[in-house]
Amino acid sequence: MQDPTSISKQEGAASAFLNRADKALSTKEAAAVLGLSHKTLNNWRCQGKGPAFQKAPGPHGAVRYPLSTLSAWRSEHMRKSTSDQ
């Protein structure tokens, strides 16, 4: 049986790895990943159309897009035909 403190250290290391793997991008970086203008991504965010994002507290909090969110959003919007909805 493992020592409980050893388990908690392992969980902390795993969490730190996952946080690095799911880097949060700025609007400009996220737009580049998606092949969009950052202005389009800003507009979509205001209209509730674009990918999910994180916003820091406060009226001028930074907006960030986790890479996993961008990947999931792209997957959700894959189409085989222009007639697909």
Secondary structure as a PSIPRED ss2 file (coil, helix, strand):
# PSIPRED VFORMAT (PSIPRED V4.0)

   1 M C   1.000  0.000  0.000
   2 Q C   1.000  0.000  0.000
   3 D C   1.000  0.000  0.000
   4 P H   0.000  1.000  0.000
   5 T H   0.000  1.000  0.000
   6 S H   0.000  1.000  0.000
   7 I H   0.000  1.000  0.000
   8 S H   0.000  1.000  0.000
   9 K H   0.000  1.000  0.000
  10 Q H   0.000  1.000  0.000
  11 E H   0.000  1.000  0.000
  12 G H   0.000  1.000  0.000
  13 A H   0.000  1.000  0.000
  14 A H   0.000  1.000  0.000
  15 S H   0.000  1.000  0.000
  16 A H   0.000  1.000  0.000
  17 F H   0.000  1.000  0.000
  18 L H   0.000  1.000  0.000
  19 N H   0.000  1.000  0.000
  20 R H   0.000  1.000  0.000
  21 A H   0.000  1.000  0.000
  22 D C   1.000  0.000  0.000
  23 K C   1.000  0.000  0.000
  24 A E   0.000  0.000  1.000
  25 L E   0.000  0.000  1.000
  26 S C   1.000  0.000  0.000
  27 T H   0.000  1.000  0.000
  28 K H   0.000  1.000  0.000
  29 E H   0.000  1.000  0.000
  30 A H   0.000  1.000  0.000
  31 A H   0.000  1.000  0.000
  32 A H   0.000  1.000  0.000
  33 V H   0.000  1.000  0.000
  34 L H   0.000  1.000  0.000
  35 G C   1.000  0.000  0.000
  36 L C   1.000  0.000  0.000
  37 S C   1.000  0.000  0.000
  38 H H   0.000  1.000  0.000
  39 K H   0.000  1.000  0.000
  40 T H   0.000  1.000  0.000
  41 L H   0.000  1.000  0.000
  42 N H   0.000  1.000  0.000
  43 N H   0.000  1.000  0.000
  44 W H   0.000  1.000  0.000
  45 R H   0.000  1.000  0.000
  46 C H   0.000  1.000  0.000
  47 Q H   0.000  1.000  0.000
  48 G C   1.000  0.000  0.000
  49 K C   1.000  0.000  0.000
  50 G C   1.000  0.000  0.000
  51 P C   1.000  0.000  0.000
  52 A C   1.000  0.000  0.000
  53 F C   1.000  0.000  0.000
  54 Q E   0.000  0.000  1.000
  55 K E   0.000  0.000  1.000
  56 A C   1.000  0.000  0.000
  57 P C   1.000  0.000  0.000
  58 G C   1.000  0.000  0.000
  59 P C   1.000  0.000  0.000
  60 H C   1.000  0.000  0.000
  61 G C   1.000  0.000  0.000
  62 A C   1.000  0.000  0.000
  63 V E   0.000  0.000  1.000
  64 R E   0.000  0.000  1.000
  65 Y E   0.000  0.000  1.000
  66 P E   0.000  0.000  1.000
  67 L H   0.000  1.000  0.000
  68 S H   0.000  1.000  0.000
  69 T H   0.000  1.000  0.000
  70 L H   0.000  1.000  0.000
  71 S H   0.000  1.000  0.000
  72 A H   0.000  1.000  0.000
  73 W H   0.000  1.000  0.000
  74 R H   0.000  1.000  0.000
  75 S H   0.000  1.000  0.000
  76 E H   0.000  1.000  0.000
  77 H C   1.000  0.000  0.000
  78 M C   1.000  0.000  0.000
  79 R C   1.000  0.000  0.000
  80 K C   1.000  0.000  0.000
  81 S C   1.000  0.000  0.000
  82 T C   1.000  0.000  0.000
  83 S C   1.000  0.000  0.000
  84 D C   1.000  0.000  0.000
  85 Q C   1.000  0.000  0.000
